[in-house]
Amino acid sequence: MRLQRAAAELVQTGLSVEAIARRSGYPNVQSFNRTFKAVYGLPPARYRKEGSHKAFETASMEGNAVMYDVDLRTIEPLFLAGVAHSGSYMGIGEAFETLYATLFARNLFRPDMEMIGIYLNDPELVKTDKLRSFACVTVNGQQAAEAPLTQQRIDGGHYAVLRHRGPYADMPRAYQWLYGTWLPNSGREIRDSIMFEKYLNNPREVAPTELLTEIYLPLK
């Protein structure tokens, strides 16, 4: 998870590679460079300049359409067990680690649990240290939850579902396209409900370029 956070910081912040290496817990920048390149195929400095996120920026500047797959779905309510996270959304991986450690320690983990991220604030409107989110998994109905676990619920209803393939660091571009291009042209309106992400594979098991994420936008 710390490499996912590092990739996001390379894309979304102006922090130096050395600073990101320290924040990610690496003893030196050389170790960080080697590990990052082994996973992402490029060293950090080149990833910042040439990574997959640049394809979106280049296409946008040239006026070319950047497209994602969007499905319209109707879902049943989802009941979740989650761990709260405050601060940068890039740090939610720590909450997921706490969540899974707790589930295993209490013998609550099931292989069919789906991995869900709930993000309650707009990072463009709310200061980073005030952002609130929850790292969650699906459970069968409402269940009692003891700290650090909390009960969460997502309303059923209509959703636009965007499927994103690639590093989590590229996700802001998908949100930008969903809100700025798809929604205005869809004829649909946003419903006042929780927007969430579903993670279809495990970042510990697949390369960043193979990560699959679904973004659920609630619709009226």
TITORMI-349900 format. One record per residue: chain; residue number from 1; x, z, y of N, C-alpha, C in turn; residue in one letter. Coordinates in steps of 0.05 Angstrom, whole numbers. Layout:
N
chaine	num	n.u	n.w	n.v	ca.u	ca.w	ca.v	c.u	c.w	c.v	residu
A	NUM	X	Z	Y	X	Z	Y	X	Z	Y	A
...
//
This chain:
220
chaine	num	n.u	n.w	n.v	ca.u	ca.w	ca.v	c.u	c.w	c.v	residu
A	1	16	0	-24	0	0	0	17	0	25	M
A	2	41	12	24	57	14	49	67	-14	57	R
A	3	71	-32	38	79	-59	46	56	-74	59	L
A	4	31	-69	50	8	-81	63	6	-72	92	Q
A	5	11	-46	96	10	-36	123	32	-48	140	R
A	6	56	-50	128	79	-62	143	73	-91	151	A
A	7	61	-106	132	54	-134	139	34	-135	162	A
A	8	15	-117	162	-5	-117	183	8	-110	210	A
A	9	27	-91	209	41	-83	234	59	-106	245	E
A	10	70	-122	227	86	-145	235	69	-165	250	L
A	11	44	-169	240	26	-189	251	12	-178	276	V
A	12	4	-153	276	-14	-143	297	0	-126	319	Q
A	13	25	-119	316	39	-103	336	65	-116	344	T
A	14	77	-105	365	103	-115	374	125	-97	366	G
A	15	120	-79	347	141	-61	337	164	-77	325	L
A	16	188	-67	328	211	-80	316	210	-77	285	S
A	17	225	-94	272	226	-93	242	238	-66	234	V
A	18	258	-57	249	271	-31	243	251	-8	245	E
A	19	234	-8	266	214	13	270	193	12	247	A
A	20	185	-12	240	165	-14	218	177	-5	192	I
A	21	202	-11	187	216	-1	163	216	29	162	A
A	22	222	42	184	222	71	185	194	82	180	R
A	23	174	70	194	146	80	191	136	76	162	R
A	24	147	57	148	139	51	121	154	68	100	S
A	25	173	84	109	187	102	92	211	91	78	G
A	26	222	69	88	246	58	76	271	70	88	Y
A	27	292	75	71	316	89	82	332	72	101	P
A	28	329	45	99	344	28	118	330	1	119	N
A	29	336	-15	139	323	-40	143	330	-60	121	V
A	30	354	-58	110	363	-76	88	345	-72	64	Q
A	31	339	-48	56	322	-42	34	294	-53	39	S
A	32	284	-49	63	258	-59	71	257	-89	69	F
A	33	278	-103	80	278	-132	79	277	-143	50	N
A	34	293	-131	33	294	-140	5	267	-137	-9	R
A	35	255	-113	-5	230	-108	-19	208	-126	-8	T
A	36	207	-128	19	186	-145	32	188	-174	23	F
A	37	213	-184	22	216	-212	14	209	-217	-15	K
A	38	214	-197	-32	207	-200	-60	177	-202	-64	A
A	39	162	-189	-47	132	-189	-50	120	-212	-34	V
A	40	128	-217	-9	115	-236	8	129	-263	9	Y
A	41	153	-265	-3	167	-291	-4	183	-298	21	G
A	42	181	-281	42	196	-284	67	205	-257	76	L
A	43	229	-256	89	237	-230	101	218	-224	124	P
A	44	217	-199	133	198	-190	153	198	-207	179	P
A	45	222	-212	189	223	-227	215	212	-255	212	A
A	46	218	-268	190	207	-295	186	177	-294	180	R
A	47	168	-273	166	139	-271	161	124	-268	187	Y
A	48	135	-253	206	122	-250	232	119	-277	246	R
A	49	139	-295	243	139	-321	256	125	-343	240	K
A	50	126	-341	213	118	-364	197	98	-357	175	E
A	51	88	-332	174	70	-323	152	44	-338	152	G
A	52	27	-332	132	2	-346	128	-17	-343	152	S
A	53	-14	-321	167	-31	-318	191	-27	-339	212	H
A	54	-3	-352	212	3	-372	232	-14	-397	228	K
A	55	-23	-402	203	-39	-426	199	-65	-425	215	A
A	56	-77	-401	217	-101	-398	233	-95	-403	263	F
A	57	-73	-391	272	-67	-394	301	-61	-423	308	E
A	58	-46	-437	291	-39	-465	297	-64	-482	297	T
A	59	-82	-478	277	-106	-494	276	-124	-489	300	A
A	60	-125	-464	309	-142	-457	332	-132	-470	357	S
A	61	-105	-469	361	-93	-481	385	-97	-511	385	M
A	62	-97	-524	362	-100	-553	360	-129	-562	359	E
A	63	-147	-542	359	-175	-549	359	-186	-557	332	G
A	64	-171	-551	311	-180	-557	284	-197	-535	273	N
A	65	-217	-542	257	-235	-521	246	-221	-505	224	A
A	66	-223	-479	226	-214	-462	204	-239	-451	190	V
A	67	-241	-456	164	-265	-450	150	-261	-429	129	M
A	68	-281	-413	124	-281	-394	102	-307	-398	87	Y
A	69	-308	-390	62	-332	-391	46	-350	-367	54	D
A	70	-375	-373	60	-395	-352	67	-420	-357	51	V
A	71	-428	-336	36	-453	-336	21	-473	-317	34	D
A	72	-499	-324	31	-520	-306	39	-530	-291	14	L
A	73	-529	-265	15	-537	-249	-8	-556	-227	0	R
A	74	-572	-219	-20	-589	-195	-17	-580	-175	-38	T
A	75	-573	-151	-29	-562	-131	-47	-579	-106	-47	I
A	76	-577	-91	-69	-590	-65	-71	-573	-44	-57	E
A	77	-584	-21	-50	-568	0	-37	-544	7	-55	P
A	78	-522	14	-42	-498	22	-57	-493	52	-51	L
A	79	-488	67	-73	-481	95	-70	-452	98	-76	F
A	80	-438	113	-59	-409	114	-59	-398	142	-59	L
A	81	-374	145	-70	-358	169	-65	-334	160	-49	A
A	82	-328	175	-28	-307	166	-10	-290	188	1	G
A	83	-267	180	12	-249	198	26	-247	188	55	V
A	84	-250	206	74	-250	199	102	-221	193	111	A
A	85	-220	174	130	-194	167	143	-198	165	173	H
A	86	-180	177	188	-180	175	217	-155	161	227	S
A	87	-157	144	247	-134	130	257	-134	101	249	G
A	88	-111	89	252	-108	60	247	-120	52	220	S
A	89	-135	30	221	-146	20	195	-124	11	176	Y
A	90	-101	5	187	-79	-3	170	-69	19	152	M
A	91	-77	44	158	-69	67	142	-89	76	122	G
A	92	-110	61	118	-131	70	99	-121	71	70	I
A	93	-99	58	65	-87	59	38	-82	87	29	G
A	94	-74	105	47	-69	133	40	-94	146	31	E
A	95	-117	140	44	-142	151	35	-150	141	7	A
A	96	-145	116	2	-150	105	-25	-133	119	-46	F
A	97	-108	125	-40	-91	139	-59	-102	167	-64	E
A	98	-111	181	-43	-123	207	-47	-149	205	-64	T
A	99	-165	184	-58	-190	180	-73	-185	177	-103	L
A	100	-167	159	-110	-162	154	-138	-148	177	-152	Y
A	101	-130	191	-138	-117	214	-150	-138	236	-156	A
A	102	-157	239	-138	-178	259	-142	-197	251	-165	T
A	103	-204	226	-166	-222	216	-188	-209	221	-215	L
A	104	-183	214	-217	-169	217	-243	-166	247	-249	F
A	105	-159	263	-229	-155	292	-234	-180	305	-244	A
A	106	-203	296	-234	-229	308	-241	-243	293	-264	R
A	107	-229	274	-276	-240	258	-298	-266	244	-290	N
A	108	-266	234	-266	-290	220	-255	-287	190	-254	L
A	109	-262	180	-258	-257	151	-256	-271	136	-278	F
A	110	-283	113	-270	-294	94	-289	-283	66	-283	R
A	111	-277	50	-303	-266	23	-298	-285	5	-282	P
A	112	-311	10	-283	-330	-8	-270	-334	0	-240	D
A	113	-321	20	-231	-323	27	-202	-313	5	-185	M
A	114	-328	-2	-164	-319	-23	-145	-306	-10	-121	E
A	115	-286	-22	-110	-270	-11	-88	-281	-22	-62	M
A	116	-289	-3	-45	-303	-10	-20	-289	4	4	I
A	117	-287	-11	26	-277	1	51	-299	0	72	G
A	118	-305	23	85	-324	24	106	-309	29	132	I
A	119	-314	13	152	-301	15	178	-322	18	200	Y
A	120	-322	41	213	-345	49	230	-342	41	259	L
A	121	-318	34	268	-313	28	296	-300	1	300	N
A	122	-305	-10	324	-292	-35	331	-264	-28	343	D
A	123	-242	-37	331	-216	-29	341	-209	-41	368	P
A	124	-225	-60	377	-221	-71	404	-235	-54	426	E
A	125	-253	-36	417	-268	-19	436	-261	10	434	L
A	126	-250	18	411	-244	47	406	-214	51	403	V
A	127	-204	72	416	-175	78	414	-167	82	384	K
A	128	-143	74	378	-134	75	350	-137	103	338	T
A	129	-130	124	352	-131	151	341	-160	161	337	D
A	130	-180	146	348	-208	153	345	-222	137	324	K
A	131	-209	117	312	-222	101	292	-229	117	267	L
A	132	-253	112	256	-262	126	232	-269	106	210	R
A	133	-260	113	186	-265	95	163	-267	112	138	S
A	134	-276	100	116	-278	113	90	-268	95	68	F
A	135	-250	106	51	-242	92	27	-260	101	5	A
A	136	-274	82	-8	-296	89	-26	-294	74	-53	C
A	137	-309	85	-72	-316	71	-97	-345	74	-102	V
A	138	-357	55	-117	-385	57	-124	-390	78	-146	T
A	139	-413	91	-144	-421	111	-164	-450	105	-172	V
A	140	-459	117	-194	-486	113	-203	-505	133	-190	N
A	141	-518	124	-169	-538	140	-155	-524	162	-138	G
A	142	-540	178	-126	-530	200	-109	-518	222	-127	Q
A	143	-494	230	-122	-480	250	-137	-468	271	-119	Q
A	144	-467	295	-128	-454	316	-113	-425	310	-110	A
A	145	-413	316	-86	-385	310	-81	-372	334	-68	A
A	146	-349	342	-80	-334	364	-69	-309	353	-55	E
A	147	-301	366	-33	-278	358	-17	-254	353	-35	A
A	148	-239	332	-30	-240	314	-6	-261	292	-8	P
A	149	-276	291	-30	-296	269	-33	-321	275	-16	L
A	150	-332	253	-6	-358	255	9	-377	234	-2	T
A	151	-403	239	1	-423	220	-7	-426	199	15	Q
A	152	-428	174	8	-434	153	27	-455	134	15	Q
A	153	-470	121	33	-491	102	24	-491	77	41	R
A	154	-493	54	29	-496	29	43	-523	18	38	I
A	155	-537	11	60	-564	1	57	-565	-26	42	D
A	156	-587	-29	26	-592	-55	15	-602	-74	36	G
A	157	-606	-99	28	-616	-119	47	-600	-144	47	G
A	158	-603	-160	69	-590	-186	71	-563	-183	84	H
A	159	-544	-198	73	-516	-198	83	-505	-226	82	Y
A	160	-488	-232	102	-470	-255	100	-444	-245	88	A
A	161	-434	-258	68	-411	-249	53	-389	-270	55	V
A	162	-368	-263	69	-344	-280	72	-323	-273	52	L
A	163	-313	-292	37	-292	-287	18	-265	-295	30	R
A	164	-247	-276	31	-220	-280	42	-200	-279	20	H
A	165	-182	-298	20	-160	-298	0	-133	-296	16	R
A	166	-117	-276	10	-92	-273	23	-86	-245	32	G
A	167	-64	-241	46	-56	-214	54	-77	-200	71	P
A	168	-78	-174	69	-96	-158	86	-89	-162	115	Y
A	169	-63	-167	121	-54	-171	148	-68	-194	162	A
A	170	-79	-213	146	-92	-237	158	-122	-232	162	D
A	171	-133	-209	154	-161	-204	156	-173	-206	184	M
A	172	-159	-198	205	-171	-200	232	-179	-229	239	P
A	173	-165	-249	229	-172	-276	234	-199	-283	221	R
A	174	-203	-272	197	-229	-278	184	-252	-265	199	A
A	175	-248	-241	209	-269	-228	226	-274	-245	251	Y
A	176	-253	-254	263	-255	-270	288	-272	-295	283	Q
A	177	-267	-308	260	-282	-333	253	-311	-326	247	W
A	178	-315	-304	232	-342	-297	224	-360	-291	248	L
A	179	-349	-276	267	-364	-269	291	-365	-291	311	Y
A	180	-343	-305	315	-340	-324	336	-350	-352	330	G
A	181	-349	-359	304	-357	-387	296	-381	-387	278	T
A	182	-380	-372	256	-402	-374	236	-428	-363	248	W
A	183	-427	-338	258	-452	-325	267	-466	-340	289	L
A	184	-453	-349	310	-468	-364	331	-481	-390	321	P
A	185	-469	-401	300	-480	-427	290	-499	-423	266	N
A	186	-503	-398	258	-519	-393	234	-549	-390	240	S
A	187	-555	-383	265	-583	-377	271	-592	-350	262	G
A	188	-574	-333	252	-580	-307	243	-572	-286	263	R
A	189	-584	-261	260	-577	-239	277	-566	-216	261	E
A	190	-548	-201	273	-537	-177	260	-557	-155	258	I
A	191	-558	-142	235	-575	-118	232	-558	-93	237	R
A	192	-571	-73	248	-558	-47	254	-554	-32	228	D
A	193	-532	-38	215	-525	-25	190	-495	-26	186	S
A	194	-485	-14	165	-456	-12	161	-445	-39	151	I
A	195	-424	-48	164	-409	-71	154	-387	-60	136	M
A	196	-381	-74	114	-362	-63	95	-346	-85	82	F
A	197	-324	-77	69	-307	-95	54	-307	-87	24	E
A	198	-307	-107	7	-304	-102	-22	-279	-115	-31	K
A	199	-262	-100	-45	-236	-110	-54	-238	-118	-84	Y
A	200	-234	-143	-89	-239	-154	-116	-216	-152	-135	L
A	201	-192	-147	-125	-169	-142	-142	-151	-121	-130	N
A	202	-131	-114	-145	-114	-91	-138	-88	-100	-126	N
A	203	-81	-90	-102	-56	-98	-89	-31	-89	-105	P
A	204	-35	-71	-123	-12	-63	-140	-8	-82	-163	R
A	205	-27	-100	-168	-26	-117	-192	-23	-147	-185	E
A	206	-29	-155	-161	-27	-183	-154	-10	-187	-128	V
A	207	0	-211	-124	15	-217	-100	-3	-217	-76	A
A	208	7	-211	-52	-10	-210	-28	-25	-236	-24	P
A	209	-13	-259	-31	-27	-285	-27	-51	-288	-45	T
A	210	-53	-271	-66	-75	-273	-86	-96	-252	-82	E
A	211	-93	-235	-62	-113	-214	-57	-140	-227	-49	L
A	212	-162	-217	-61	-188	-227	-55	-205	-204	-43	L
A	213	-216	-210	-20	-232	-190	-6	-258	-203	4	T
A	214	-281	-189	0	-306	-198	11	-314	-181	35	E
A	215	-321	-193	57	-331	-180	81	-361	-183	82	I
A	216	-375	-160	83	-405	-160	83	-415	-154	111	Y
A	217	-428	-174	123	-440	-172	150	-470	-169	147	L
A	218	-482	-146	155	-511	-142	152	-527	-160	170	P
A	219	-548	-172	160	-565	-190	175	-594	-181	175	L
A	220	-608	-188	196	-637	-183	197	-651	-202	178	K
//
